[in-house]
Each structure stands twice: as C-alpha cells, then as structure tokens.
C-alpha cells in the first residue's frame, strides 16, 4: 500500500513538494480544510501568516494572485 505523503510547500518557491503545483495545491487545500474543519478562523490566520512569508519570498508575484491562492478559497461560503 502506498504511503501518504503530505502536500507541503517547498520554500522559497512555494511549490508543492509532492506534486509540484503552486501551493496550496488541491490535496493540501483538502487536508487543511479537514484539519481546520472546526476552526475556519484559525485556518485563515494560519494561511495569512504563510501568505506574508510567500509575499516576501515571491516579490515579483502579483499580490492579488497570492491573496487568491492563499486565502480566497478558504473563506466560508
């Protein structure tokens, strides 16, 4: 049986170490939603902290696209 490998960010590129997609990739998003299912505010605080770090690591990336990548998907619907 294959062992699960968590989809985590490789810094400073902010690409997924497992699938190579821009992090948070789809599997990472699903895992984060599960982990923080009872604490959406905590998830948003965590992601905002990572967004701040990613902004420093990726200065040429459009800030709005980083905001969408890190926060918009996690907001309550």
mmCIF file of the N, C-alpha and C atoms, coordinates in Angstrom:
data_MODEL
# 
_entry.id   MODEL 
# 
loop_
_atom_site.group_PDB 
_atom_site.id 
_atom_site.type_symbol 
_atom_site.label_atom_id 
_atom_site.label_alt_id 
_atom_site.label_comp_id 
_atom_site.label_asym_id 
_atom_site.label_entity_id 
_atom_site.label_seq_id 
_atom_site.pdbx_PDB_ins_code 
_atom_site.Cartn_x 
_atom_site.Cartn_y 
_atom_site.Cartn_z 
_atom_site.occupancy 
_atom_site.B_iso_or_equiv 
_atom_site.pdbx_formal_charge 
_atom_site.auth_seq_id 
_atom_site.auth_comp_id 
_atom_site.auth_asym_id 
_atom_site.auth_atom_id 
_atom_site.pdbx_PDB_model_num 
ATOM 1   N N  . UNK A 1 1  ? 0.842   -1.177 0.000  1.00 0.00 ? 1  UNK A N  1 
ATOM 2   C CA . UNK A 1 1  ? 0.000   0.000  0.000  1.00 0.00 ? 1  UNK A CA 1 
ATOM 3   C C  . UNK A 1 1  ? 0.892   1.246  0.000  1.00 0.00 ? 1  UNK A C  1 
ATOM 4   N N  . UNK A 1 2  ? 0.635   2.198  -0.906 1.00 0.00 ? 2  UNK A N  1 
ATOM 5   C CA . UNK A 1 2  ? 1.452   3.415  -0.957 1.00 0.00 ? 2  UNK A CA 1 
ATOM 6   C C  . UNK A 1 2  ? 1.273   4.242  0.316  1.00 0.00 ? 2  UNK A C  1 
ATOM 7   N N  . UNK A 1 3  ? 2.360   4.818  0.755  1.00 0.00 ? 3  UNK A N  1 
ATOM 8   C CA . UNK A 1 3  ? 2.339   5.661  1.943  1.00 0.00 ? 3  UNK A CA 1 
ATOM 9   C C  . UNK A 1 3  ? 1.923   7.068  1.561  1.00 0.00 ? 3  UNK A C  1 
ATOM 10  N N  . UNK A 1 4  ? 1.050   7.681  2.376  1.00 0.00 ? 4  UNK A N  1 
ATOM 11  C CA . UNK A 1 4  ? 0.607   9.046  2.112  1.00 0.00 ? 4  UNK A CA 1 
ATOM 12  C C  . UNK A 1 4  ? 1.754   10.014 2.372  1.00 0.00 ? 4  UNK A C  1 
ATOM 13  N N  . UNK A 1 5  ? 1.970   10.909 1.435  1.00 0.00 ? 5  UNK A N  1 
ATOM 14  C CA . UNK A 1 5  ? 2.964   11.967 1.598  1.00 0.00 ? 5  UNK A CA 1 
ATOM 15  C C  . UNK A 1 5  ? 2.219   13.287 1.655  1.00 0.00 ? 5  UNK A C  1 
ATOM 16  N N  . UNK A 1 6  ? 2.371   14.042 2.745  1.00 0.00 ? 6  UNK A N  1 
ATOM 17  C CA . UNK A 1 6  ? 1.654   15.317 2.838  1.00 0.00 ? 6  UNK A CA 1 
ATOM 18  C C  . UNK A 1 6  ? 2.127   16.308 1.780  1.00 0.00 ? 6  UNK A C  1 
ATOM 19  N N  . UNK A 1 7  ? 1.185   17.036 1.243  1.00 0.00 ? 7  UNK A N  1 
ATOM 20  C CA . UNK A 1 7  ? 1.462   18.049 0.223  1.00 0.00 ? 7  UNK A CA 1 
ATOM 21  C C  . UNK A 1 7  ? 1.831   19.352 0.935  1.00 0.00 ? 7  UNK A C  1 
ATOM 22  N N  . UNK A 1 8  ? 3.123   19.544 1.117  1.00 0.00 ? 8  UNK A N  1 
ATOM 23  C CA . UNK A 1 8  ? 3.630   20.726 1.816  1.00 0.00 ? 8  UNK A CA 1 
ATOM 24  C C  . UNK A 1 8  ? 4.434   21.599 0.861  1.00 0.00 ? 8  UNK A C  1 
ATOM 25  N N  . UNK A 1 9  ? 4.595   22.847 1.244  1.00 0.00 ? 9  UNK A N  1 
ATOM 26  C CA . UNK A 1 9  ? 5.279   23.817 0.387  1.00 0.00 ? 9  UNK A CA 1 
ATOM 27  C C  . UNK A 1 9  ? 6.792   23.680 0.486  1.00 0.00 ? 9  UNK A C  1 
ATOM 28  N N  . UNK A 1 10 ? 7.443   23.789 -0.660 1.00 0.00 ? 10 UNK A N  1 
ATOM 29  C CA . UNK A 1 10 ? 8.894   23.907 -0.723 1.00 0.00 ? 10 UNK A CA 1 
ATOM 30  C C  . UNK A 1 10 ? 9.198   25.398 -0.764 1.00 0.00 ? 10 UNK A C  1 
ATOM 31  N N  . UNK A 1 11 ? 9.860   25.862 0.241  1.00 0.00 ? 11 UNK A N  1 
ATOM 32  C CA . UNK A 1 11 ? 10.191  27.285 0.287  1.00 0.00 ? 11 UNK A CA 1 
ATOM 33  C C  . UNK A 1 11 ? 11.598  27.485 -0.257 1.00 0.00 ? 11 UNK A C  1 
ATOM 34  N N  . UNK A 1 12 ? 11.874  28.530 -0.957 1.00 0.00 ? 12 UNK A N  1 
ATOM 35  C CA . UNK A 1 12 ? 11.101  29.755 -1.153 1.00 0.00 ? 12 UNK A CA 1 
ATOM 36  C C  . UNK A 1 12 ? 10.250  29.760 -2.414 1.00 0.00 ? 12 UNK A C  1 
ATOM 37  N N  . UNK A 1 13 ? 10.156  28.632 -3.130 1.00 0.00 ? 13 UNK A N  1 
ATOM 38  C CA . UNK A 1 13 ? 9.405   28.631 -4.394 1.00 0.00 ? 13 UNK A CA 1 
ATOM 39  C C  . UNK A 1 13 ? 7.895   28.540 -4.188 1.00 0.00 ? 13 UNK A C  1 
ATOM 40  N N  . UNK A 1 14 ? 7.465   28.022 -3.057 1.00 0.00 ? 14 UNK A N  1 
ATOM 41  C CA . UNK A 1 14 ? 6.046   27.824 -2.746 1.00 0.00 ? 14 UNK A CA 1 
ATOM 42  C C  . UNK A 1 14 ? 5.380   26.908 -3.766 1.00 0.00 ? 14 UNK A C  1 
ATOM 43  N N  . UNK A 1 15 ? 6.114   25.871 -4.171 1.00 0.00 ? 15 UNK A N  1 
ATOM 44  C CA . UNK A 1 15 ? 5.572   24.795 -4.989 1.00 0.00 ? 15 UNK A CA 1 
ATOM 45  C C  . UNK A 1 15 ? 5.417   23.585 -4.074 1.00 0.00 ? 15 UNK A C  1 
ATOM 46  N N  . UNK A 1 16 ? 4.458   22.731 -4.380 1.00 0.00 ? 16 UNK A N  1 
ATOM 47  C CA . UNK A 1 16 ? 4.223   21.534 -3.573 1.00 0.00 ? 16 UNK A CA 1 
ATOM 48  C C  . UNK A 1 16 ? 5.394   20.569 -3.732 1.00 0.00 ? 16 UNK A C  1 
ATOM 49  N N  . UNK A 1 17 ? 5.882   20.032 -2.607 1.00 0.00 ? 17 UNK A N  1 
ATOM 50  C CA . UNK A 1 17 ? 6.996   19.083 -2.641 1.00 0.00 ? 17 UNK A CA 1 
ATOM 51  C C  . UNK A 1 17 ? 6.601   17.747 -3.281 1.00 0.00 ? 17 UNK A C  1 
ATOM 52  N N  . UNK A 1 18 ? 5.303   17.428 -3.288 1.00 0.00 ? 18 UNK A N  1 
ATOM 53  C CA . UNK A 1 18 ? 4.854   16.138 -3.815 1.00 0.00 ? 18 UNK A CA 1 
ATOM 54  C C  . UNK A 1 18 ? 4.451   16.235 -5.282 1.00 0.00 ? 18 UNK A C  1 
ATOM 55  N N  . UNK A 1 19 ? 3.570   17.177 -5.614 1.00 0.00 ? 19 UNK A N  1 
ATOM 56  C CA . UNK A 1 19 ? 3.028   17.226 -6.978 1.00 0.00 ? 19 UNK A CA 1 
ATOM 57  C C  . UNK A 1 19 ? 3.587   18.364 -7.827 1.00 0.00 ? 19 UNK A C  1 
ATOM 58  N N  . UNK A 1 20 ? 4.300   19.307 -7.224 1.00 0.00 ? 20 UNK A N  1 
ATOM 59  C CA . UNK A 1 20 ? 4.921   20.390 -7.972 1.00 0.00 ? 20 UNK A CA 1 
ATOM 60  C C  . UNK A 1 20 ? 4.003   21.544 -8.323 1.00 0.00 ? 20 UNK A C  1 
ATOM 61  N N  . UNK A 1 21 ? 2.730   21.451 -7.951 1.00 0.00 ? 21 UNK A N  1 
ATOM 62  C CA . UNK A 1 21 ? 1.779   22.534 -8.245 1.00 0.00 ? 21 UNK A CA 1 
ATOM 63  C C  . UNK A 1 21 ? 2.014   23.710 -7.298 1.00 0.00 ? 21 UNK A C  1 
ATOM 64  N N  . UNK A 1 22 ? 1.482   24.862 -7.679 1.00 0.00 ? 22 UNK A N  1 
ATOM 65  C CA . UNK A 1 22 ? 1.542   26.026 -6.792 1.00 0.00 ? 22 UNK A CA 1 
ATOM 66  C C  . UNK A 1 22 ? 0.859   25.666 -5.476 1.00 0.00 ? 22 UNK A C  1 
ATOM 67  N N  . UNK A 1 23 ? 1.540   25.933 -4.380 1.00 0.00 ? 23 UNK A N  1 
ATOM 68  C CA . UNK A 1 23 ? 0.994   25.586 -3.069 1.00 0.00 ? 23 UNK A CA 1 
ATOM 69  C C  . UNK A 1 23 ? 0.187   26.751 -2.509 1.00 0.00 ? 23 UNK A C  1 
ATOM 70  N N  . UNK A 1 24 ? -0.957  26.522 -1.889 1.00 0.00 ? 24 UNK A N  1 
ATOM 71  C CA . UNK A 1 24 ? -1.534  25.226 -1.562 1.00 0.00 ? 24 UNK A CA 1 
ATOM 72  C C  . UNK A 1 24 ? -2.236  24.581 -2.761 1.00 0.00 ? 24 UNK A C  1 
ATOM 73  N N  . UNK A 1 25 ? -1.773  23.392 -3.107 1.00 0.00 ? 25 UNK A N  1 
ATOM 74  C CA . UNK A 1 25 ? -2.360  22.620 -4.197 1.00 0.00 ? 25 UNK A CA 1 
ATOM 75  C C  . UNK A 1 25 ? -3.700  22.034 -3.728 1.00 0.00 ? 25 UNK A C  1 
ATOM 76  N N  . UNK A 1 26 ? -4.421  21.413 -4.610 1.00 0.00 ? 26 UNK A N  1 
ATOM 77  C CA . UNK A 1 26 ? -5.732  20.852 -4.253 1.00 0.00 ? 26 UNK A CA 1 
ATOM 78  C C  . UNK A 1 26 ? -5.664  19.853 -3.095 1.00 0.00 ? 26 UNK A C  1 
ATOM 79  N N  . UNK A 1 27 ? -4.724  18.897 -3.113 1.00 0.00 ? 27 UNK A N  1 
ATOM 80  C CA . UNK A 1 27 ? -4.655  17.974 -1.975 1.00 0.00 ? 27 UNK A CA 1 
ATOM 81  C C  . UNK A 1 27 ? -4.326  18.689 -0.662 1.00 0.00 ? 27 UNK A C  1 
ATOM 82  N N  . UNK A 1 28 ? -3.472  19.704 -0.713 1.00 0.00 ? 28 UNK A N  1 
ATOM 83  C CA . UNK A 1 28 ? -3.146  20.458 0.507  1.00 0.00 ? 28 UNK A CA 1 
ATOM 84  C C  . UNK A 1 28 ? -4.375  21.209 1.009  1.00 0.00 ? 28 UNK A C  1 
ATOM 85  N N  . UNK A 1 29 ? -5.143  21.785 0.102  1.00 0.00 ? 29 UNK A N  1 
ATOM 86  C CA . UNK A 1 29 ? -6.352  22.510 0.495  1.00 0.00 ? 29 UNK A CA 1 
ATOM 87  C C  . UNK A 1 29 ? -7.342  21.568 1.178  1.00 0.00 ? 29 UNK A C  1 
ATOM 88  N N  . UNK A 1 30 ? -7.542  20.394 0.596  1.00 0.00 ? 30 UNK A N  1 
ATOM 89  C CA . UNK A 1 30 ? -8.448  19.428 1.204  1.00 0.00 ? 30 UNK A CA 1 
ATOM 90  C C  . UNK A 1 30 ? -7.971  19.008 2.590  1.00 0.00 ? 30 UNK A C  1 
ATOM 91  N N  . UNK A 1 31 ? -6.675  18.773 2.721  1.00 0.00 ? 31 UNK A N  1 
ATOM 92  C CA . UNK A 1 31 ? -6.124  18.384 4.024  1.00 0.00 ? 31 UNK A CA 1 
ATOM 93  C C  . UNK A 1 31 ? -6.292  19.510 5.042  1.00 0.00 ? 31 UNK A C  1 
ATOM 94  N N  . UNK A 1 32 ? -6.033  20.741 4.626  1.00 0.00 ? 32 UNK A N  1 
ATOM 95  C CA . UNK A 1 32 ? -6.176  21.884 5.534  1.00 0.00 ? 32 UNK A CA 1 
ATOM 96  C C  . UNK A 1 32 ? -7.635  22.088 5.951  1.00 0.00 ? 32 UNK A C  1 
ATOM 97  N N  . UNK A 1 33 ? -8.559  21.943 5.005  1.00 0.00 ? 33 UNK A N  1 
ATOM 98  C CA . UNK A 1 33 ? -9.978  22.066 5.351  1.00 0.00 ? 33 UNK A CA 1 
ATOM 99  C C  . UNK A 1 33 ? -10.390 20.992 6.348  1.00 0.00 ? 33 UNK A C  1 
ATOM 100 N N  . UNK A 1 34 ? -9.875  19.797 6.183  1.00 0.00 ? 34 UNK A N  1 
ATOM 101 C CA . UNK A 1 34 ? -10.168 18.728 7.144  1.00 0.00 ? 34 UNK A CA 1 
ATOM 102 C C  . UNK A 1 34 ? -9.563  19.007 8.507  1.00 0.00 ? 34 UNK A C  1 
ATOM 103 N N  . UNK A 1 35 ? -8.321  19.432 8.507  1.00 0.00 ? 35 UNK A N  1 
ATOM 104 C CA . UNK A 1 35 ? -7.620  19.706 9.766  1.00 0.00 ? 35 UNK A CA 1 
ATOM 105 C C  . UNK A 1 35 ? -8.267  20.845 10.545 1.00 0.00 ? 35 UNK A C  1 
ATOM 106 N N  . UNK A 1 36 ? -8.741  21.851 9.837  1.00 0.00 ? 36 UNK A N  1 
ATOM 107 C CA . UNK A 1 36 ? -9.314  23.035 10.477 1.00 0.00 ? 36 UNK A CA 1 
ATOM 108 C C  . UNK A 1 36 ? -10.843 23.080 10.343 1.00 0.00 ? 36 UNK A C  1 
ATOM 109 N N  . UNK A 1 37 ? -11.481 21.929 10.157 1.00 0.00 ? 37 UNK A N  1 
ATOM 110 C CA . UNK A 1 37 ? -12.925 21.911 9.887  1.00 0.00 ? 37 UNK A CA 1 
ATOM 111 C C  . UNK A 1 37 ? -13.754 22.581 10.972 1.00 0.00 ? 37 UNK A C  1 
ATOM 112 N N  . UNK A 1 38 ? -13.270 22.593 12.187 1.00 0.00 ? 38 UNK A N  1 
ATOM 113 C CA . UNK A 1 38 ? -13.997 23.232 13.284 1.00 0.00 ? 38 UNK A CA 1 
ATOM 114 C C  . UNK A 1 38 ? -13.460 24.624 13.606 1.00 0.00 ? 38 UNK A C  1 
ATOM 115 N N  . UNK A 1 39 ? -12.503 25.107 12.824 1.00 0.00 ? 39 UNK A N  1 
ATOM 116 C CA . UNK A 1 39 ? -11.864 26.379 13.154 1.00 0.00 ? 39 UNK A CA 1 
ATOM 117 C C  . UNK A 1 39 ? -11.457 27.119 11.877 1.00 0.00 ? 39 UNK A C  1 
ATOM 118 N N  . UNK A 1 40 ? -12.435 27.590 11.125 1.00 0.00 ? 40 UNK A N  1 
ATOM 119 C CA . UNK A 1 40 ? -12.152 28.295 9.871  1.00 0.00 ? 40 UNK A CA 1 
ATOM 120 C C  . UNK A 1 40 ? -11.339 29.559 10.130 1.00 0.00 ? 40 UNK A C  1 
ATOM 121 N N  . UNK A 1 41 ? -11.618 30.261 11.234 1.00 0.00 ? 41 UNK A N  1 
ATOM 122 C CA . UNK A 1 41 ? -10.845 31.466 11.561 1.00 0.00 ? 41 UNK A CA 1 
ATOM 123 C C  . UNK A 1 41 ? -9.382  31.120 11.774 1.00 0.00 ? 41 UNK A C  1 
ATOM 124 N N  . UNK A 1 42 ? -9.120  30.037 12.480 1.00 0.00 ? 42 UNK A N  1 
ATOM 125 C CA . UNK A 1 42 ? -7.740  29.589 12.684 1.00 0.00 ? 42 UNK A CA 1 
ATOM 126 C C  . UNK A 1 42 ? -7.048  29.265 11.376 1.00 0.00 ? 42 UNK A C  1 
ATOM 127 N N  . UNK A 1 43 ? -7.778  28.632 10.447 1.00 0.00 ? 43 UNK A N  1 
ATOM 128 C CA . UNK A 1 43 ? -7.219  28.325 9.127  1.00 0.00 ? 43 UNK A CA 1 
ATOM 129 C C  . UNK A 1 43 ? -6.844  29.602 8.401  1.00 0.00 ? 43 UNK A C  1 
ATOM 130 N N  . UNK A 1 44 ? -7.728  30.589 8.421  1.00 0.00 ? 44 UNK A N  1 
ATOM 131 C CA . UNK A 1 44 ? -7.440  31.848 7.733  1.00 0.00 ? 44 UNK A CA 1 
ATOM 132 C C  . UNK A 1 44 ? -6.260  32.580 8.359  1.00 0.00 ? 44 UNK A C  1 
ATOM 133 N N  . UNK A 1 45 ? -6.130  32.529 9.669  1.00 0.00 ? 45 UNK A N  1 
ATOM 134 C CA . UNK A 1 45 ? -4.979  33.152 10.341 1.00 0.00 ? 45 UNK A CA 1 
ATOM 135 C C  . UNK A 1 45 ? -3.695  32.430 9.930  1.00 0.00 ? 45 UNK A C  1 
ATOM 136 N N  . UNK A 1 46 ? -3.728  31.112 9.935  1.00 0.00 ? 46 UNK A N  1 
ATOM 137 C CA . UNK A 1 46 ? -2.567  30.319 9.521  1.00 0.00 ? 46 UNK A CA 1 
ATOM 138 C C  . UNK A 1 46 ? -2.171  30.646 8.083  1.00 0.00 ? 46 UNK A C  1 
ATOM 139 N N  . UNK A 1 47 ? -3.159  30.665 7.184  1.00 0.00 ? 47 UNK A N  1 
ATOM 140 C CA . UNK A 1 47 ? -2.872  30.948 5.776  1.00 0.00 ? 47 UNK A CA 1 
ATOM 141 C C  . UNK A 1 47 ? -2.390  32.380 5.572  1.00 0.00 ? 47 UNK A C  1 
ATOM 142 N N  . UNK A 1 48 ? -2.916  33.330 6.345  1.00 0.00 ? 48 UNK A N  1 
ATOM 143 C CA . UNK A 1 48 ? -2.455  34.715 6.237  1.00 0.00 ? 48 UNK A CA 1 
ATOM 144 C C  . UNK A 1 48 ? -0.995  34.834 6.661  1.00 0.00 ? 48 UNK A C  1 
ATOM 145 N N  . UNK A 1 49 ? -0.606  34.071 7.656  1.00 0.00 ? 49 UNK A N  1 
ATOM 146 C CA . UNK A 1 49 ? 0.794   34.057 8.090  1.00 0.00 ? 49 UNK A CA 1 
ATOM 147 C C  . UNK A 1 49 ? 1.686   33.511 6.972  1.00 0.00 ? 49 UNK A C  1 
ATOM 148 N N  . UNK A 1 50 ? 1.237   32.430 6.340  1.00 0.00 ? 50 UNK A N  1 
ATOM 149 C CA . UNK A 1 50 ? 2.008   31.869 5.226  1.00 0.00 ? 50 UNK A CA 1 
ATOM 150 C C  . UNK A 1 50 ? 2.012   32.804 4.025  1.00 0.00 ? 50 UNK A C  1 
ATOM 151 N N  . UNK A 1 51 ? 0.898   33.490 3.792  1.00 0.00 ? 51 UNK A N  1 
ATOM 152 C CA . UNK A 1 51 ? 0.832   34.474 2.705  1.00 0.00 ? 51 UNK A CA 1 
ATOM 153 C C  . UNK A 1 51 ? 1.882   35.559 2.901  1.00 0.00 ? 51 UNK A C  1 
ATOM 154 N N  . UNK A 1 52 ? 2.036   36.016 4.132  1.00 0.00 ? 52 UNK A N  1 
ATOM 155 C CA . UNK A 1 52 ? 3.044   37.040 4.429  1.00 0.00 ? 52 UNK A CA 1 
ATOM 156 C C  . UNK A 1 52 ? 4.444   36.529 4.080  1.00 0.00 ? 52 UNK A C  1 
ATOM 157 N N  . UNK A 1 53 ? 4.729   35.301 4.447  1.00 0.00 ? 53 UNK A N  1 
ATOM 158 C CA . UNK A 1 53 ? 6.036   34.705 4.139  1.00 0.00 ? 53 UNK A CA 1 
ATOM 159 C C  . UNK A 1 53 ? 6.209   34.533 2.625  1.00 0.00 ? 53 UNK A C  1 
ATOM 160 N N  . UNK A 1 54 ? 5.166   34.062 1.952  1.00 0.00 ? 54 UNK A N  1 
ATOM 161 C CA . UNK A 1 54 ? 5.246   33.862 0.497  1.00 0.00 ? 54 UNK A CA 1 
ATOM 162 C C  . UNK A 1 54 ? 5.425   35.189 -0.230 1.00 0.00 ? 54 UNK A C  1 
ATOM 163 N N  . UNK A 1 55 ? 4.784   36.231 0.257  1.00 0.00 ? 55 UNK A N  1 
ATOM 164 C CA . UNK A 1 55 ? 4.931   37.553 -0.354 1.00 0.00 ? 55 UNK A CA 1 
ATOM 165 C C  . UNK A 1 55 ? 6.381   38.016 -0.306 1.00 0.00 ? 55 UNK A C  1 
ATOM 166 N N  . UNK A 1 56 ? 7.048   37.746 0.813  1.00 0.00 ? 56 UNK A N  1 
ATOM 167 C CA . UNK A 1 56 ? 8.461   38.103 0.940  1.00 0.00 ? 56 UNK A CA 1 
ATOM 168 C C  . UNK A 1 56 ? 9.332   37.242 0.024  1.00 0.00 ? 56 UNK A C  1 
ATOM 169 N N  . UNK A 1 57 ? 8.975   35.965 -0.133 1.00 0.00 ? 57 UNK A N  1 
ATOM 170 C CA . UNK A 1 57 ? 9.760   35.048 -0.967 1.00 0.00 ? 57 UNK A CA 1 
ATOM 171 C C  . UNK A 1 57 ? 9.520   35.233 -2.463 1.00 0.00 ? 57 UNK A C  1 
ATOM 172 N N  . UNK A 1 58 ? 8.350   35.762 -2.814 1.00 0.00 ? 58 UNK A N  1 
ATOM 173 C CA . UNK A 1 58 ? 7.963   35.892 -4.223 1.00 0.00 ? 58 UNK A CA 1 
ATOM 174 C C  . UNK A 1 58 ? 7.618   37.343 -4.548 1.00 0.00 ? 58 UNK A C  1 
ATOM 175 N N  . UNK A 1 59 ? 8.596   38.260 -4.434 1.00 0.00 ? 59 UNK A N  1 
ATOM 176 C CA . UNK A 1 59 ? 8.295   39.692 -4.575 1.00 0.00 ? 59 UNK A CA 1 
ATOM 177 C C  . UNK A 1 59 ? 7.775   40.101 -5.953 1.00 0.00 ? 59 UNK A C  1 
ATOM 178 N N  . UNK A 1 60 ? 8.060   39.328 -6.978 1.00 0.00 ? 60 UNK A N  1 
ATOM 179 C CA . UNK A 1 60 ? 7.597   39.713 -8.316 1.00 0.00 ? 60 UNK A CA 1 
ATOM 180 C C  . UNK A 1 60 ? 6.215   39.146 -8.651 1.00 0.00 ? 60 UNK A C  1 
ATOM 181 N N  . UNK A 1 61 ? 5.630   38.388 -7.737 1.00 0.00 ? 61 UNK A N  1 
ATOM 182 C CA . UNK A 1 61 ? 4.297   37.812 -7.960 1.00 0.00 ? 61 UNK A CA 1 
ATOM 183 C C  . UNK A 1 61 ? 3.233   38.834 -7.582 1.00 0.00 ? 61 UNK A C  1 
ATOM 184 N N  . UNK A 1 62 ? 2.205   38.937 -8.402 1.00 0.00 ? 62 UNK A N  1 
ATOM 185 C CA . UNK A 1 62 ? 1.102   39.857 -8.155 1.00 0.00 ? 62 UNK A CA 1 
ATOM 186 C C  . UNK A 1 62 ? 0.462   39.574 -6.796 1.00 0.00 ? 62 UNK A C  1 
ATOM 187 N N  . UNK A 1 63 ? 0.387   40.581 -5.899 1.00 0.00 ? 63 UNK A N  1 
ATOM 188 C CA . UNK A 1 63 ? -0.186  40.372 -4.566 1.00 0.00 ? 63 UNK A CA 1 
ATOM 189 C C  . UNK A 1 63 ? -1.626  39.854 -4.593 1.00 0.00 ? 63 UNK A C  1 
ATOM 190 N N  . UNK A 1 64 ? -2.423  40.301 -5.565 1.00 0.00 ? 64 UNK A N  1 
ATOM 191 C CA . UNK A 1 64 ? -3.811  39.824 -5.640 1.00 0.00 ? 64 UNK A CA 1 
ATOM 192 C C  . UNK A 1 64 ? -3.853  38.334 -5.972 1.00 0.00 ? 64 UNK A C  1 
ATOM 193 N N  . UNK A 1 65 ? -2.959  37.884 -6.840 1.00 0.00 ? 65 UNK A N  1 
ATOM 194 C CA . UNK A 1 65 ? -2.956  36.458 -7.184 1.00 0.00 ? 65 UNK A CA 1 
ATOM 195 C C  . UNK A 1 65 ? -2.510  35.624 -5.986 1.00 0.00 ? 65 UNK A C  1 
ATOM 196 N N  . UNK A 1 66 ? -1.551  36.130 -5.204 1.00 0.00 ? 66 UNK A N  1 
ATOM 197 C CA . UNK A 1 66 ? -1.153  35.416 -3.995 1.00 0.00 ? 66 UNK A CA 1 
ATOM 198 C C  . UNK A 1 66 ? -2.296  35.380 -2.983 1.00 0.00 ? 66 UNK A C  1 
ATOM 199 N N  . UNK A 1 67 ? -3.017  36.478 -2.846 1.00 0.00 ? 67 UNK A N  1 
ATOM 200 C CA . UNK A 1 67 ? -4.159  36.511 -1.930 1.00 0.00 ? 67 UNK A CA 1 
ATOM 201 C C  . UNK A 1 67 ? -5.189  35.463 -2.346 1.00 0.00 ? 67 UNK A C  1 
ATOM 202 N N  . UNK A 1 68 ? -5.485  35.383 -3.631 1.00 0.00 ? 68 UNK A N  1 
ATOM 203 C CA . UNK A 1 68 ? -6.433  34.375 -4.115 1.00 0.00 ? 68 UNK A CA 1 
ATOM 204 C C  . UNK A 1 68 ? -5.914  32.968 -3.866 1.00 0.00 ? 68 UNK A C  1 
ATOM 205 N N  . UNK A 1 69 ? -4.642  32.778 -4.108 1.00 0.00 ? 69 UNK A N  1 
ATOM 206 C CA . UNK A 1 69 ? -4.027  31.465 -3.949 1.00 0.00 ? 69 UNK A CA 1 
ATOM 207 C C  . UNK A 1 69 ? -4.040  30.989 -2.504 1.00 0.00 ? 69 UNK A C  1 
ATOM 208 N N  . UNK A 1 70 ? -3.802  31.910 -1.561 1.00 0.00 ? 70 UNK A N  1 
ATOM 209 C CA . UNK A 1 70 ? -3.686  31.515 -0.164 1.00 0.00 ? 70 UNK A CA 1 
ATOM 210 C C  . UNK A 1 70 ? -4.974  31.670 0.640  1.00 0.00 ? 70 UNK A C  1 
ATOM 211 N N  . UNK A 1 71 ? -5.792  32.661 0.348  1.00 0.00 ? 71 UNK A N  1 
ATOM 212 C CA . UNK A 1 71 ? -6.912  32.951 1.243  1.00 0.00 ? 71 UNK A CA 1 
ATOM 213 C C  . UNK A 1 71 ? -8.300  32.773 0.653  1.00 0.00 ? 71 UNK A C  1 
ATOM 214 N N  . UNK A 1 72 ? -8.525  33.211 -0.559 1.00 0.00 ? 72 UNK A N  1 
ATOM 215 C CA . UNK A 1 72 ? -9.883  33.282 -1.087 1.00 0.00 ? 72 UNK A CA 1 
ATOM 216 C C  . UNK A 1 72 ? -10.588 31.939 -1.043 1.00 0.00 ? 72 UNK A C  1 
ATOM 217 N N  . UNK A 1 73 ? -9.899  30.872 -1.383 1.00 0.00 ? 73 UNK A N  1 
ATOM 218 C CA . UNK A 1 73 ? -10.518 29.543 -1.413 1.00 0.00 ? 73 UNK A CA 1 
ATOM 219 C C  . UNK A 1 73 ? -10.963 29.071 -0.033 1.00 0.00 ? 73 UNK A C  1 
ATOM 220 N N  . UNK A 1 74 ? -10.339 29.585 1.028  1.00 0.00 ? 74 UNK A N  1 
ATOM 221 C CA . UNK A 1 74 ? -10.605 29.077 2.385  1.00 0.00 ? 74 UNK A CA 1 
ATOM 222 C C  . UNK A 1 74 ? -11.711 29.817 3.106  1.00 0.00 ? 74 UNK A C  1 
ATOM 223 N N  . UNK A 1 75 ? -12.198 30.909 2.516  1.00 0.00 ? 75 UNK A N  1 
ATOM 224 C CA . UNK A 1 75 ? -13.258 31.658 3.171  1.00 0.00 ? 75 UNK A CA 1 
ATOM 225 C C  . UNK A 1 75 ? -14.547 30.831 3.216  1.00 0.00 ? 75 UNK A C  1 
ATOM 226 N N  . UNK A 1 76 ? -15.310 31.039 4.276  1.00 0.00 ? 76 UNK A N  1 
ATOM 227 C CA . UNK A 1 76 ? -16.595 30.332 4.406  1.00 0.00 ? 76 UNK A CA 1 
ATOM 228 C C  . UNK A 1 76 ? -17.509 30.714 3.252  1.00 0.00 ? 76 UNK A C  1 
ATOM 229 N N  . UNK A 1 77 ? -18.280 29.755 2.796  1.00 0.00 ? 77 UNK A N  1 
ATOM 230 C CA . UNK A 1 77 ? -19.185 30.000 1.657  1.00 0.00 ? 77 UNK A CA 1 
ATOM 231 C C  . UNK A 1 77 ? -20.591 30.117 2.135  1.00 0.00 ? 77 UNK A C  1 
# 
